[in-house]
Amino acid sequence: MTDSQETSLYGGHMPKTSNPASQTAEKPIPSKVTAPGILARKGTGQKILALTAYDSPTARLVDEAGFDLILVGDSMANVVLGHATTLKISLDQIISATRAVKRAVDRPLVVADMPFGTYHISQEETLRNAFRLVREGGAQAVKIEGGQKRAHLVEALVNADIPVLGHIGLLPQSYNLRGGYRIQGRNLDGAEGLLQDAFALQEAGAFAVVLEGVPTEVASAITQKIQIPTIGIGAGDGCDGQILVFHDVVGLSVGPQPKFVRRYANLADEIRKALGHLADDIREGEFPSEEESYSFQGELPTEWTKD
Ligand code: KIV
């Protein structure tokens, strides 16, 4: 809460004004989203709105649009840094991006992805790396990939007071092990495995779980059976919330997109057009104009102006 706000009786933050009577007319600023707040959405029917962001300007826009959760995802490796997989991003890069996001937003819960290799060696190292995301990055929760085999880590993180968002189904960090990006749970064995993964994360104390690349029927059934919210990406419309990658949604990603991506803008085209105009204007001497330039006070001596 900033200095200029105080908590209202109904949970929101009211801007401070000098005239108490006018406060009743003010619209409450919605409360900050917390990990327990996301958990409490279960069963309310109020969808959880989640999106990735990796920098201040885009995070601000995501906040303004009313999203509940911002994931500083390791997808930054693909959509920002130009890598083919998520495997190359470092903890320092996610910390730096998380800081930028946190500087810009007030309301959404900011979750930082734990990069490949940061929770694979030992529980102690997992905790050390997660503490860095919280203390240096300002993350309010972390996300790790994997179900039953990571449940002990989820439990250790929660015991260390770090909320955890689980992630099961298609796991981008398992790209090499699984031989590519594979939809999971297409047969009964696979679906059973996913359900057990979801239960394991719930038991371990995760406040929600991302279901990625899972058939709609399976994701919906898991959502019905578990008591923590599911946040789907390529998992159909039966989840408690949805998450997508910012650059995919606004048309800034390069290359073919998975079929679950819905593009709401084509910013790459807009930027291309804008930069084309700027280049033309510079070439033709149309930019900068006098209004876009500064003038010298007085007159320059003649030796400055003669050829
Ligand atoms: O890194 C990411 O963007 C993710 C989402 C796709 C869930 O993990």
Boltz pocket constraint, residues with backbone or C-beta under 6 A from the ligand:
constraints:
  - pocket:
      binder: B
      contacts: [[A, 52], [A, 71], [A, 72], [A, 73], [A, 74], [A, 75], [A, 76], [A, 113], [A, 210], [A, 212], [A, 233], [A, 243], [A, 244], [A, 245]]
      max_distance: 6.0
